[in-house]
Amino acid sequence: MILGHIGVRKGSKGVVRKNFKPICGKPLIDWSLEQLLEHPQVDTVVVSTDDEEIYAHAIARGTLAIGLRPDHLATDSAGKWGVWQHALMASEALIGNVDAFLDLDATSPLRLPADITNALALYQSEQPDMVMSCCEARKNPYFNLVEPDDTGALHVSKPLPGGVVARQAAPTVYEHAASTYVVNPNYLKRAKALFEGRVIPYLMDAERCIDIDSPFDFKLVEFLLTESLKEASHG
């Protein structure tokens, strides 16, 4: 059994109440929620939130009724891992043990249904502790990411002997894209943080990994969603 999950808080400093803010005709959360509800491999969906309106909306769409998340998981400092653990525990109390915990980030609505399918296939074939969405990093710490020393002088963040004179020669690095995760439930129960086990990347195109964290991000994603809807209507 695959449990689909979305975690959304009421508060947001960058974009006020962004998770329920309308974008291209529906609340932001619905772009991800509908992907879970409509995906043929996802058996059950749960939304973890401290927002009563979002919770009622999710329940009306057919998600599990696990109640509002505890107060200690609804703060700015609450991490994703603890939210996942609580949602898994509360869900399994209702439906029994699950085989995979699939999390979609509501603030990354540009993913495709195929990304979910491919991430699940990677999880099933490789059997890692977790599959994490990533994209190729736009900057590389071995080449063009720099940091100041005690004197204020800049140096490459991760220098290699002899240096790196071209980005193509630098070691591969990825950006952690907050979009799509597939987690082994047993790992989620026993670990205390994301990277304690074997975490492997599911690579996505960078344009599908944009995460809404500011008003500019919201406008950019709205534009890209609008363009994708136009292409779909003409296709």
Residue frames as a rotation matrix with the C-alpha (Angstrom) as fourth column:
MET 1
0.571 0.821 0.000 0.00
0.821 -0.571 0.000 0.00
0.000 0.000 -1.000 0.00
ILE 2
-0.560 -0.720 0.409 1.26
0.726 -0.665 -0.176 3.45
0.399 0.198 0.895 -0.94
LEU 3
0.351 0.606 -0.714 0.31
0.858 -0.513 -0.013 6.36
-0.374 -0.608 -0.700 1.30
GLY 4
-0.128 -0.326 0.937 0.34
0.683 -0.714 -0.154 9.78
0.719 0.620 0.314 -0.36
HIS 5
0.223 0.110 -0.969 1.03
0.913 -0.371 0.168 12.73
-0.341 -0.922 -0.183 1.94
ILE 6
-0.010 -0.255 0.967 1.03
0.439 -0.870 -0.225 16.52
0.899 0.422 0.120 1.77
GLY 7
-0.026 -0.070 -0.997 2.15
0.984 -0.177 -0.013 18.65
-0.175 -0.982 0.073 4.71
VAL 8
-0.206 0.016 0.978 1.03
0.457 -0.882 0.111 22.29
0.865 0.470 0.174 4.85
ARG 9
-0.590 -0.020 -0.807 1.16
0.774 -0.298 -0.559 24.86
-0.229 -0.954 0.191 7.63
LYS 10
0.564 0.825 -0.038 -1.25
0.809 -0.562 -0.171 27.75
-0.162 0.066 -0.985 8.13
GLY 11
0.643 -0.348 -0.682 1.48
-0.032 -0.902 0.430 30.32
-0.765 -0.255 -0.591 8.58
SER 12
0.319 -0.621 0.716 3.77
0.948 0.211 -0.240 31.59
-0.002 0.755 0.656 5.84
LYS 13
0.137 -0.348 -0.927 6.11
0.385 -0.844 0.374 34.56
-0.913 -0.408 0.018 6.00
GLY 14
-0.821 -0.567 0.066 7.00
0.259 -0.266 0.928 34.81
-0.509 0.780 0.365 2.30
VAL 15
-0.716 0.699 -0.004 3.49
-0.250 -0.250 0.935 34.56
0.652 0.670 0.354 0.81
VAL 16
-0.614 0.505 0.607 0.58
-0.744 -0.112 -0.659 34.92
-0.265 -0.856 0.444 3.23
ARG 17
0.079 0.695 0.714 -1.35
-0.389 0.681 -0.620 31.64
-0.918 -0.229 0.324 3.50
LYS 18
-0.385 -0.349 -0.854 0.27
-0.890 -0.104 0.444 30.50
-0.244 0.931 -0.270 0.28
ASN 19
-0.955 -0.097 0.279 -0.81
-0.054 0.986 0.158 26.84
-0.290 0.136 -0.947 0.48
PHE 20
-0.205 0.953 0.222 -4.48
0.773 0.297 -0.561 27.77
-0.600 0.057 -0.798 0.05
LYS 21
-0.231 0.041 -0.972 -3.93
-0.317 -0.948 0.035 30.83
-0.920 0.316 0.232 -2.15
PRO 22
0.737 0.562 0.376 -5.68
0.173 0.381 -0.908 30.51
-0.654 0.734 0.183 -5.54
ILE 23
-0.348 -0.811 -0.470 -3.36
-0.497 -0.266 0.826 29.95
-0.795 0.521 -0.311 -8.49
CYS 24
-0.855 0.057 -0.515 -4.63
-0.491 0.228 0.841 29.31
0.165 0.972 -0.167 -12.01
GLY 25
-0.190 0.949 -0.252 -8.16
-0.612 0.086 0.786 28.64
0.768 0.304 0.564 -10.84
LYS 26
0.698 0.444 -0.562 -7.70
0.149 0.677 0.721 26.53
0.701 -0.587 0.406 -7.71
PRO 27
0.862 -0.389 0.326 -5.94
-0.457 -0.317 0.831 26.54
-0.220 -0.865 -0.451 -4.33
LEU 28
0.059 -0.946 -0.319 -2.21
-0.964 0.029 -0.265 25.87
0.260 0.323 -0.910 -4.55
ILE 29
-0.427 -0.250 0.869 -2.53
-0.639 0.763 -0.094 22.66
-0.640 -0.595 -0.486 -2.52
ASP 30
0.531 0.780 0.331 -4.95
-0.328 0.549 -0.769 21.20
-0.782 0.299 0.547 -5.07
TRP 31
0.474 -0.429 -0.769 -2.31
-0.843 0.031 -0.537 20.97
0.254 0.903 -0.347 -7.80
SER 32
-0.655 -0.752 -0.070 -0.47
-0.674 0.624 -0.396 18.40
0.341 -0.212 -0.916 -5.70
LEU 33
-0.448 0.558 0.699 -3.50
-0.531 0.463 -0.710 16.93
-0.719 -0.689 0.089 -3.93
GLU 34
0.615 0.729 -0.301 -5.19
-0.660 0.266 -0.703 16.05
-0.432 0.630 0.645 -7.21
GLN 35
0.009 -0.693 -0.721 -2.01
-0.838 0.388 -0.384 14.38
0.545 0.608 -0.577 -8.46
LEU 36
-0.868 -0.317 0.381 -2.12
-0.489 0.674 -0.553 12.06
-0.082 -0.667 -0.741 -5.45
LEU 37
-0.169 0.903 0.395 -5.86
-0.467 0.279 -0.839 11.42
-0.868 -0.326 0.374 -5.55
GLU 38
0.686 0.487 -0.541 -5.77
-0.669 0.129 -0.732 10.64
-0.287 0.864 0.415 -9.28
HIS 39
-0.262 -0.872 -0.414 -2.58
-0.950 0.308 -0.048 8.57
0.169 0.381 -0.909 -9.39
PRO 40
0.506 0.585 -0.634 -3.35
-0.546 0.786 0.290 4.87
0.668 0.200 0.717 -9.98
GLN 41
-0.121 -0.640 -0.758 -0.56
0.288 0.709 -0.644 3.66
0.950 -0.296 0.098 -7.67
VAL 42
-0.863 -0.168 0.476 -1.54
-0.344 -0.494 -0.799 5.75
0.369 -0.853 0.369 -4.66
ASP 43
-0.518 0.653 -0.553 -3.95
0.602 0.737 0.307 3.88
0.608 -0.174 -0.775 -2.38
THR 44
0.510 0.633 -0.582 -4.67
0.859 -0.333 0.390 6.45
0.053 -0.698 -0.714 0.34
VAL 45
-0.204 -0.528 0.824 -3.97
0.413 -0.810 -0.417 10.17
0.888 0.256 0.383 0.78
VAL 46
0.412 0.277 -0.868 -3.47
0.908 -0.197 0.369 12.18
-0.069 -0.941 -0.333 3.96
VAL 47
0.162 -0.336 0.928 -2.95
0.228 -0.902 -0.366 15.91
0.960 0.270 -0.070 4.53
SER 48
0.026 -0.251 -0.968 -1.11
0.999 0.037 0.017 17.04
0.031 -0.967 0.252 7.65
THR 49
-0.327 -0.071 0.942 -1.98
0.310 -0.950 0.036 20.61
0.893 0.303 0.333 8.61
ASP 50
-0.717 0.140 -0.682 -2.75
0.646 -0.233 -0.727 23.00
-0.261 -0.962 0.077 11.46
ASP 51
-0.890 0.398 -0.223 -5.16
-0.451 -0.840 0.303 24.95
-0.067 0.370 0.927 9.25
GLU 52
-0.453 0.783 0.426 -8.82
0.025 0.489 -0.872 24.09
-0.891 -0.384 -0.241 9.92
GLU 53
0.409 0.634 -0.657 -10.01
-0.636 -0.319 -0.703 25.34
-0.655 0.705 0.273 6.52
ILE 54
-0.224 -0.574 -0.787 -7.38
-0.943 0.332 0.027 23.37
0.246 0.749 -0.616 4.60
TYR 55
-0.913 -0.106 0.393 -8.09
-0.265 0.889 -0.374 20.29
-0.310 -0.446 -0.840 6.74
ALA 56
-0.047 0.982 0.181 -11.84
-0.120 0.174 -0.977 20.46
-0.992 -0.067 0.109 6.03
HIS 57
0.369 0.096 -0.925 -11.11
-0.888 -0.256 -0.381 20.99
-0.273 0.962 -0.010 2.33
ALA 58
-0.596 -0.704 -0.386 -8.83
-0.776 0.628 0.052 17.94
0.206 0.331 -0.921 2.23
ILE 59
-0.751 0.386 0.536 -11.31
-0.064 0.765 -0.641 15.73
-0.658 -0.515 -0.550 4.07
ALA 60
0.288 0.913 -0.290 -14.05
-0.394 -0.163 -0.905 16.78
-0.873 0.374 0.313 1.65
ARG 61
0.164 -0.321 -0.933 -11.77
-0.983 0.030 -0.183 15.66
0.086 0.947 -0.310 -1.21
GLY 62
0.839 0.303 -0.452 -11.49
-0.305 0.950 0.070 12.20
0.451 0.079 0.889 0.35
THR 63
-0.217 -0.974 -0.071 -8.30
-0.371 0.150 -0.916 12.23
0.903 -0.173 -0.394 2.45
LEU 64
-0.171 0.064 -0.983 -7.82
0.697 0.713 -0.075 10.41
0.697 -0.698 -0.167 5.76
ALA 65
0.587 0.438 0.681 -9.26
-0.201 -0.736 0.647 12.07
0.784 -0.517 -0.344 8.86
ILE 66
-0.011 -0.685 -0.728 -6.26
0.757 0.470 -0.454 12.18
0.653 -0.556 0.514 11.21
GLY 67
0.724 0.314 -0.614 -7.14
0.654 -0.595 0.467 15.49
-0.220 -0.740 -0.636 12.87
LEU 68
0.859 -0.443 0.257 -5.04
-0.306 -0.847 -0.435 18.65
0.410 0.295 -0.863 12.99
ARG 69
0.153 -0.891 -0.427 -1.33
0.416 0.450 -0.790 18.21
0.896 -0.057 0.440 13.57
PRO 70
0.434 -0.042 -0.900 0.01
0.899 -0.048 0.436 18.78
-0.061 -0.998 0.017 17.12
ASP 71
0.991 0.019 -0.133 1.02
0.025 -0.999 0.046 22.34
-0.132 -0.049 -0.990 18.06
HIS 72
0.318 -0.947 -0.048 4.72
-0.190 -0.114 0.975 21.47
-0.929 -0.301 -0.216 18.33
LEU 73
-0.358 -0.410 0.839 4.67
0.709 0.465 0.530 20.44
-0.607 0.785 0.124 14.64
ALA 74
0.505 0.654 0.564 2.98
0.860 -0.441 -0.257 23.68
0.081 0.614 -0.785 13.53
THR 75
0.635 -0.350 -0.688 5.80
0.120 -0.836 0.536 26.13
-0.763 -0.423 -0.489 14.29
ASP 76
0.788 -0.411 -0.459 8.36
-0.613 -0.447 -0.651 27.77
0.062 0.794 -0.604 12.00
SER 77
-0.174 -0.964 0.200 11.06
-0.981 0.186 0.044 25.57
-0.080 -0.188 -0.979 13.52
ALA 78
0.349 0.368 0.862 9.21
-0.363 0.901 -0.238 22.25
-0.864 -0.230 0.448 13.09
GLY 79
-0.619 -0.705 -0.345 11.06
-0.619 0.169 0.767 20.02
-0.482 0.688 -0.542 10.65
LYS 80
-0.033 0.574 -0.818 9.64
-0.930 0.282 0.235 17.96
0.366 0.769 0.524 7.82
TRP 81
-0.664 -0.346 -0.662 10.80
-0.218 0.938 -0.270 14.69
0.715 -0.035 -0.699 9.38
GLY 82
-0.947 0.318 0.046 8.73
0.011 0.176 -0.984 15.00
-0.321 -0.932 -0.170 12.54
VAL 83
-0.199 0.900 -0.388 5.66
-0.858 -0.351 -0.375 15.95
-0.473 0.258 0.842 10.51
TRP 84
-0.159 0.069 -0.985 6.15
-0.746 0.645 0.166 12.87
0.646 0.761 -0.051 8.32
GLN 85
-0.911 -0.253 -0.326 6.56
-0.002 0.792 -0.610 10.60
0.413 -0.555 -0.722 11.34
HIS 86
-0.711 0.699 0.078 3.36
-0.272 -0.171 -0.947 11.87
-0.649 -0.694 0.311 12.95
ALA 87
-0.017 0.735 -0.678 1.36
-0.983 -0.137 -0.124 11.59
-0.184 0.664 0.725 9.71
LEU 88
-0.415 -0.205 -0.887 2.57
-0.500 0.866 0.034 8.04
0.760 0.457 -0.461 9.14
MET 89
-0.995 0.007 -0.101 1.76
0.089 0.535 -0.840 6.96
0.048 -0.845 -0.533 12.70
ALA 90
-0.487 0.867 -0.105 -1.70
-0.475 -0.364 -0.802 8.56
-0.733 -0.341 0.589 12.63
SER 91
-0.015 0.469 -0.883 -2.48
-0.992 0.102 0.072 7.08
0.124 0.877 0.464 9.21
GLU 92
-0.621 -0.285 -0.730 -1.34
-0.303 0.946 -0.111 3.56
0.722 0.153 -0.674 10.02
ALA 93
-0.908 0.367 0.202 -3.57
-0.137 0.195 -0.971 3.63
-0.395 -0.910 -0.127 13.09
LEU 94
-0.016 0.958 -0.286 -6.49
-0.695 -0.216 -0.686 3.90
-0.719 0.188 0.669 10.64
ILE 95
0.631 0.289 -0.720 -5.40
-0.774 0.293 -0.561 1.83
0.049 0.911 0.409 7.63
GLY 96
0.867 -0.386 0.315 -2.67
0.263 0.891 0.369 -0.51
-0.423 -0.237 0.875 8.86
ASN 97
0.002 -0.991 -0.131 0.92
0.221 -0.128 0.967 -0.76
-0.975 -0.031 0.218 7.70
VAL 98
0.906 0.208 -0.368 1.96
-0.275 -0.373 -0.886 0.90
-0.321 0.904 -0.281 4.44
ASP 99
0.586 -0.681 0.440 4.72
0.755 0.656 0.011 -0.09
-0.296 0.326 0.898 2.02
ALA 100
-0.481 -0.728 0.488 5.79
0.834 -0.551 -0.001 3.38
0.270 0.407 0.873 0.89
PHE 101
0.278 0.460 -0.843 5.30
0.652 -0.735 -0.186 6.93
-0.705 -0.498 -0.504 2.15
LEU 102
-0.271 -0.278 0.921 5.01
0.931 -0.320 0.177 9.31
0.245 0.906 0.346 -0.81
ASP 103
0.103 0.245 -0.964 5.29
0.608 -0.782 -0.134 13.00
-0.787 -0.573 -0.230 0.03
LEU 104
-0.016 -0.066 0.998 4.53
0.882 -0.472 -0.017 15.84
0.472 0.879 0.066 -2.37
ASP 105
-0.645 -0.234 -0.727 5.39
0.581 -0.769 -0.267 19.42
-0.497 -0.595 0.632 -1.47
ALA 106
0.362 0.926 0.109 2.40
0.813 -0.256 -0.522 21.69
-0.455 0.278 -0.846 -2.13
THR 107
0.532 -0.199 -0.823 4.67
-0.178 -0.977 0.121 24.60
-0.828 0.082 -0.555 -2.97
SER 108
-0.656 -0.723 -0.218 6.14
-0.418 0.107 0.902 22.73
-0.629 0.683 -0.372 -5.96
PRO 109
0.230 0.929 0.291 3.11
-0.197 0.338 -0.920 22.31
-0.953 0.154 0.261 -8.26
LEU 110
0.268 -0.157 -0.951 5.07
-0.936 -0.277 -0.218 22.05
-0.229 0.948 -0.221 -11.52
ARG 111
-0.702 -0.488 0.519 5.88
-0.388 0.873 0.296 18.36
-0.598 0.006 -0.802 -11.15
LEU 112
-0.281 0.581 -0.764 4.24
-0.855 0.211 0.474 16.01
0.436 0.786 0.437 -13.66
PRO 113
0.705 0.553 0.444 2.28
-0.683 0.698 0.215 12.84
-0.191 -0.455 0.870 -12.82
ALA 114
0.747 -0.492 -0.447 5.12
0.032 0.698 -0.715 11.03
0.664 0.520 0.537 -14.59
ASP 115
-0.222 -0.844 0.488 7.51
-0.590 -0.282 -0.757 12.32
0.776 -0.456 -0.435 -11.92
ILE 116
0.147 0.358 0.922 5.48
-0.954 0.298 0.036 10.48
-0.261 -0.885 0.385 -9.29
THR 117
0.964 0.254 -0.077 5.43
-0.264 0.899 -0.349 7.31
-0.019 0.356 0.934 -11.38
ASN 118
0.461 -0.862 -0.209 9.16
-0.053 0.208 -0.977 7.49
0.886 0.461 0.050 -12.04
ALA 119
-0.256 -0.530 0.809 10.07
-0.849 -0.278 -0.450 8.22
0.463 -0.801 -0.379 -8.42
LEU 120
0.477 0.505 0.719 8.00
-0.772 0.631 0.069 5.23
-0.419 -0.588 0.692 -7.28
ALA 121
0.950 -0.156 -0.271 9.63
-0.056 0.768 -0.638 3.01
0.308 0.621 0.721 -9.91
LEU 122
0.051 -0.986 0.157 13.08
-0.384 -0.164 -0.909 4.10
0.922 -0.014 -0.387 -8.75
TYR 123
-0.109 0.003 0.994 12.14
-0.994 0.013 -0.109 3.33
-0.013 -1.000 0.002 -5.15
GLN 124
0.772 0.511 0.378 10.86
-0.513 0.852 -0.106 -0.11
-0.376 -0.112 0.920 -6.08
SER 125
0.837 -0.473 -0.276 13.86
0.028 0.541 -0.841 -1.02
0.547 0.696 0.466 -8.24
GLU 126
-0.080 -0.966 0.246 16.65
-0.219 -0.223 -0.950 0.33
0.972 -0.130 -0.194 -6.01
GLN 127
0.561 0.424 -0.711 15.05
0.543 0.460 0.702 -0.31
0.625 -0.780 0.028 -2.59
PRO 128
-0.554 -0.750 0.362 16.74
0.197 -0.541 -0.818 2.69
0.809 -0.382 0.448 -0.88
ASP 129
-0.591 0.362 -0.721 15.69
0.751 -0.081 -0.656 4.21
-0.296 -0.929 -0.224 2.42
MET 130
0.290 0.706 -0.647 14.47
0.274 -0.709 -0.650 7.24
-0.917 0.012 -0.399 0.52
VAL 131
-0.226 -0.234 0.945 14.16
0.966 -0.182 0.186 8.69
0.128 0.955 0.268 -2.97
MET 132
0.074 0.155 -0.985 14.53
0.462 -0.881 -0.104 12.48
-0.884 -0.447 -0.137 -3.01
SER 133
0.765 0.235 0.599 13.76
0.643 -0.310 -0.700 14.78
0.021 0.922 -0.388 -5.92
CYS 134
0.023 -0.822 -0.570 16.81
0.344 -0.528 0.776 16.71
-0.939 -0.214 0.271 -7.12
CYS 135
0.965 0.103 0.243 17.91
0.261 -0.254 -0.931 18.76
-0.034 0.962 -0.272 -10.09
GLU 136
0.134 -0.968 0.212 21.29
0.908 0.034 -0.418 19.69
0.398 0.249 0.883 -11.48
ALA 137
0.282 -0.080 -0.956 22.77
0.704 -0.659 0.263 22.47
-0.651 -0.748 -0.130 -9.36
ARG 138
0.895 0.093 0.436 23.01
0.381 -0.666 -0.641 25.85
0.231 0.740 -0.632 -11.06
LYS 139
0.465 -0.804 0.371 26.12
-0.783 -0.569 -0.251 26.69
0.413 -0.174 -0.894 -9.04
ASN 140
0.666 -0.318 -0.675 28.92
0.288 0.944 -0.161 24.32
0.688 -0.087 0.720 -8.07
PRO 141
0.961 -0.264 0.083 30.87
-0.189 -0.407 0.894 24.59
-0.202 -0.874 -0.441 -4.76
TYR 142
0.329 -0.886 0.326 33.99
0.654 0.463 0.598 23.18
-0.681 0.017 0.732 -6.47
PHE 143
-0.289 -0.408 0.866 33.93
0.949 -0.241 0.203 25.89
0.126 0.881 0.457 -9.14
ASN 144
-0.578 0.076 0.813 31.73
0.233 -0.939 0.254 28.98
0.782 0.336 0.524 -8.77
LEU 145
0.782 0.621 -0.060 30.41
0.258 -0.235 0.937 29.02
0.568 -0.748 -0.344 -5.21
VAL 146
-0.302 -0.936 0.181 32.66
0.272 -0.266 -0.925 31.11
0.914 -0.230 0.335 -3.01
GLU 147
0.777 0.490 -0.396 32.84
0.517 -0.139 0.844 32.04
0.359 -0.861 -0.361 0.67
PRO 148
0.497 -0.601 0.626 34.85
-0.461 -0.794 -0.396 34.60
0.735 -0.092 -0.671 2.65
ASP 149
-0.035 -0.568 -0.823 37.69
0.690 0.581 -0.431 33.70
0.723 -0.583 0.372 5.02
ASP 150
0.237 0.128 -0.963 38.44
0.940 -0.280 0.195 35.53
-0.245 -0.951 -0.187 8.29
THR 151
-0.662 -0.563 -0.495 39.91
0.407 -0.824 0.393 38.46
-0.629 0.058 0.775 6.38
GLY 152
0.229 0.822 -0.521 36.93
-0.236 -0.473 -0.849 38.79
-0.944 0.318 0.086 4.04
ALA 153
-0.511 -0.469 -0.720 38.82
-0.813 -0.008 0.582 37.41
-0.279 0.883 -0.377 1.04
LEU 154
0.553 0.832 -0.041 36.85
-0.776 0.497 -0.388 35.01
-0.302 0.246 0.921 -1.15
HIS 155
-0.720 -0.690 0.071 37.78
-0.623 0.689 0.370 31.39
-0.304 0.222 -0.926 -1.83
VAL 156
-0.288 0.584 -0.758 36.08
-0.531 0.561 0.634 28.52
0.797 0.586 0.149 -3.63
SER 157
0.403 0.571 0.715 33.81
-0.899 0.100 0.427 26.77
0.172 -0.814 0.554 -1.13
LYS 158
0.769 -0.158 0.619 35.20
-0.095 0.930 0.355 23.27
-0.632 -0.332 0.700 -1.76
PRO 159
0.356 -0.699 -0.620 38.68
-0.926 -0.352 -0.134 23.64
-0.125 0.622 -0.773 -3.28
LEU 160
0.954 -0.150 0.260 40.33
0.183 0.978 -0.105 20.69
-0.238 0.148 0.960 -5.01
PRO 161
0.079 -0.994 -0.073 44.09
0.250 -0.051 0.967 20.21
-0.965 -0.095 0.245 -5.56
GLY 162
-0.749 -0.462 0.475 45.06
0.573 -0.093 0.814 22.14
-0.332 0.882 0.335 -8.65
GLY 163
-0.539 0.612 -0.578 41.69
-0.393 -0.790 -0.470 23.86
-0.745 -0.026 0.667 -8.80
VAL 164
-0.117 0.596 0.795 38.85
0.794 0.537 -0.286 23.47
-0.597 0.597 -0.535 -11.30
VAL 165
-0.813 -0.331 -0.478 39.06
0.025 -0.841 0.540 25.68
-0.581 0.427 0.693 -14.38
ALA 166
-0.699 0.651 -0.295 35.79
-0.494 -0.142 0.858 24.62
0.517 0.746 0.421 -16.05
ARG 167
-0.118 0.741 0.661 32.44
-0.961 0.082 -0.264 23.73
-0.250 -0.667 0.702 -14.57
GLN 168
0.628 0.395 -0.670 32.28
-0.638 0.755 -0.153 20.59
0.445 0.524 0.726 -16.70
ALA 169
-0.164 -0.801 -0.575 35.36
-0.099 0.594 -0.799 19.29
0.981 -0.074 -0.177 -14.87
ALA 170
-0.541 0.007 0.841 33.87
-0.812 -0.263 -0.521 19.81
0.217 -0.965 0.148 -11.39
PRO 171
-0.971 0.238 -0.027 32.35
0.234 0.915 -0.330 16.91
-0.054 -0.326 -0.944 -9.44
THR 172
-0.402 0.902 0.156 28.60
0.215 -0.072 0.974 16.49
0.890 0.425 -0.165 -9.90
VAL 173
-0.946 0.245 -0.213 26.41
0.173 -0.173 -0.969 18.17
-0.275 -0.954 0.121 -7.32
TYR 174
-0.399 0.887 0.230 22.63
0.646 0.094 0.758 18.36
0.651 0.451 -0.610 -7.11
GLU 175
-0.722 0.358 0.593 20.13
-0.595 -0.758 -0.267 20.76
0.354 -0.545 0.760 -5.63
HIS 176
-0.831 0.547 -0.099 17.71
0.497 0.651 -0.574 19.21
-0.250 -0.526 -0.813 -3.16
ALA 177
-0.766 0.620 0.167 14.37
-0.298 -0.574 0.763 20.00
0.569 0.535 0.624 -4.80
ALA 178
-0.805 0.542 0.241 11.44
-0.164 0.187 -0.969 20.15
-0.570 -0.819 -0.062 -2.38
SER 179
-0.398 0.655 -0.643 9.00
-0.893 -0.116 0.435 18.37
0.210 0.747 0.631 -4.68
THR 180
0.628 0.602 -0.493 8.68
-0.584 0.783 0.212 14.60
0.514 0.155 0.844 -4.47
TYR 181
-0.481 -0.741 0.470 9.89
-0.874 0.361 -0.326 12.06
0.072 -0.567 -0.821 -1.91
VAL 182
0.560 0.563 -0.609 9.36
-0.379 0.827 0.415 8.31
0.737 -0.002 0.676 -1.49
VAL 183
-0.283 -0.638 0.716 10.31
-0.913 -0.050 -0.405 7.01
0.294 -0.769 -0.568 1.95
ASN 184
-0.391 0.080 -0.917 10.57
0.161 0.987 0.017 3.52
0.906 -0.141 -0.399 3.39
PRO 185
0.535 0.712 0.454 8.14
-0.300 -0.342 0.890 3.55
0.790 -0.613 0.031 6.35
ASN 186
0.756 -0.306 -0.579 10.46
0.629 0.585 0.512 1.50
0.182 -0.751 0.634 8.55
TYR 187
-0.357 -0.911 0.206 13.26
0.835 -0.410 -0.367 4.00
0.419 0.041 0.907 7.92
LEU 188
-0.168 0.388 0.906 10.92
-0.103 -0.921 0.376 6.89
0.980 -0.030 0.195 8.67
LYS 189
0.821 0.564 -0.095 10.00
-0.004 0.172 0.985 5.31
0.572 -0.808 0.144 12.00
ARG 190
0.660 -0.585 -0.471 13.54
0.750 0.471 0.465 4.59
-0.051 -0.660 0.749 13.19
ALA 191
-0.307 -0.847 0.433 15.61
0.855 -0.446 -0.265 7.49
0.417 0.289 0.861 11.80
LYS 192
0.081 0.261 -0.962 15.78
0.756 -0.645 -0.111 10.98
-0.649 -0.719 -0.250 13.27
ALA 193
0.068 -0.108 -0.992 16.60
-0.410 -0.909 0.071 12.90
-0.909 0.402 -0.106 10.10
LEU 194
0.782 0.412 -0.468 16.54
-0.554 0.115 -0.825 12.64
-0.286 0.904 0.318 6.31
PHE 195
0.460 -0.683 -0.567 20.13
-0.696 0.119 -0.708 11.65
0.551 0.721 -0.421 5.59
GLU 196
0.122 -0.422 0.898 20.77
-0.853 0.418 0.312 8.92
-0.507 -0.804 -0.309 8.16
GLY 197
0.304 0.079 0.949 20.22
0.142 0.982 -0.128 6.15
-0.942 0.174 0.287 5.62
ARG 198
-0.702 -0.503 0.504 20.68
0.525 0.113 0.843 5.51
-0.481 0.857 0.185 1.92
VAL 199
0.351 0.763 -0.543 19.04
0.126 -0.613 -0.780 8.45
-0.928 0.205 -0.311 0.15
ILE 200
-0.540 -0.525 0.658 19.19
0.689 0.173 0.704 8.48
-0.483 0.833 0.268 -3.64
PRO 201
-0.622 0.256 -0.740 18.23
-0.333 -0.942 -0.047 11.21
-0.709 0.217 0.671 -6.14
TYR 202
0.111 0.620 0.776 15.32
0.873 0.312 -0.374 11.26
-0.474 0.719 -0.507 -8.52
LEU 203
-0.765 -0.564 -0.310 16.46
0.350 -0.770 0.534 13.79
-0.540 0.300 0.786 -11.11
MET 204
0.401 0.900 0.168 13.97
0.781 -0.241 -0.577 16.30
-0.479 0.362 -0.800 -12.46
ASP 205
-0.110 -0.350 0.930 14.34
0.765 -0.627 -0.146 19.17
0.634 0.696 0.337 -14.89
ALA 206
-0.836 -0.349 -0.424 15.12
0.548 -0.585 -0.598 22.35
-0.039 -0.732 0.680 -12.97
GLU 207
-0.796 0.553 0.247 12.08
-0.405 -0.790 0.461 24.19
0.450 0.266 0.852 -14.34
ARG 208
0.168 0.880 -0.444 9.80
-0.034 0.455 0.890 21.63
0.985 -0.134 0.107 -12.64
CYS 209
-0.094 -0.322 -0.942 11.57
0.876 0.422 -0.232 22.05
0.473 -0.847 0.242 -9.29
ILE 210
-0.613 -0.125 0.780 10.70
-0.064 -0.976 -0.206 25.69
0.788 -0.176 0.590 -8.58
ASP 211
-0.308 0.430 -0.849 9.51
0.921 0.358 -0.153 26.01
0.238 -0.829 -0.506 -4.99
ILE 212
0.235 0.485 0.842 7.21
0.265 -0.866 0.425 28.89
0.935 0.123 -0.331 -4.00
ASP 213
-0.068 -0.338 -0.939 8.82
0.995 0.048 -0.089 30.81
0.075 -0.940 0.333 -1.16
SER 214
-0.702 -0.189 -0.686 8.29
0.279 -0.960 -0.021 34.45
-0.655 -0.206 0.727 -2.16
PRO 215
0.328 0.851 -0.409 5.82
-0.099 -0.400 -0.911 36.62
-0.939 0.340 -0.047 -4.10
PHE 216
-0.098 -0.443 -0.891 8.19
-0.951 -0.221 0.215 36.48
-0.292 0.869 -0.399 -7.09
ASP 217
-0.945 -0.242 0.218 8.21
-0.199 0.959 0.201 32.66
-0.258 0.147 -0.955 -6.97
PHE 218
-0.234 0.944 0.230 4.41
0.307 0.297 -0.904 32.68
-0.922 -0.141 -0.360 -6.89
LYS 219
0.429 0.381 -0.819 4.20
-0.550 -0.609 -0.571 34.90
-0.716 0.696 -0.052 -9.98
LEU 220
-0.469 -0.699 -0.540 6.80
-0.871 0.264 0.414 32.79
-0.146 0.664 -0.733 -11.81
VAL 221
-0.896 0.165 0.413 5.02
0.118 0.983 -0.138 29.51
-0.429 -0.075 -0.900 -11.06
GLU 222
0.095 0.984 -0.152 1.67
0.103 -0.162 -0.981 31.05
-0.990 0.078 -0.117 -11.98
PHE 223
0.177 -0.117 -0.977 3.11
-0.881 -0.462 -0.104 32.08
-0.439 0.879 -0.185 -15.35
LEU 224
-0.779 -0.573 -0.253 4.59
-0.626 0.699 0.345 28.62
-0.021 0.428 -0.904 -15.99
LEU 225
-0.626 0.646 0.437 1.37
0.290 0.713 -0.638 26.87
-0.724 -0.273 -0.634 -14.99
THR 226
0.315 0.753 -0.578 -0.60
-0.294 -0.501 -0.814 29.15
-0.902 0.427 0.064 -17.30
GLU 227
-0.149 -0.467 -0.872 1.75
-0.977 -0.067 0.203 28.35
-0.153 0.882 -0.447 -20.17
SER 228
-0.958 -0.223 0.183 1.48
-0.212 0.974 0.079 24.61
-0.196 0.037 -0.980 -19.51
LEU 229
-0.208 0.960 0.187 -2.33
0.241 0.235 -0.942 24.84
-0.948 -0.151 -0.281 -19.49
LYS 230
0.329 0.275 -0.903 -2.24
-0.714 -0.553 -0.429 26.68
-0.618 0.786 0.015 -22.82
GLU 231
-0.581 -0.639 -0.505 0.01
-0.814 0.457 0.358 24.00
0.002 0.619 -0.785 -24.33
ALA 232
-0.845 0.305 0.438 -2.27
0.125 0.911 -0.393 21.24
-0.519 -0.278 -0.808 -23.03
SER 233
0.126 0.973 -0.194 -5.37
-0.015 -0.193 -0.981 22.91
-0.992 0.126 -0.009 -24.52
HIS 234
0.358 -0.066 -0.931 -3.65
-0.877 -0.366 -0.311 23.20
-0.320 0.928 -0.189 -27.90
GLY 235
-0.650 -0.760 0.025 -2.18
-0.720 0.626 0.301 19.72
-0.244 0.178 -0.953 -27.80
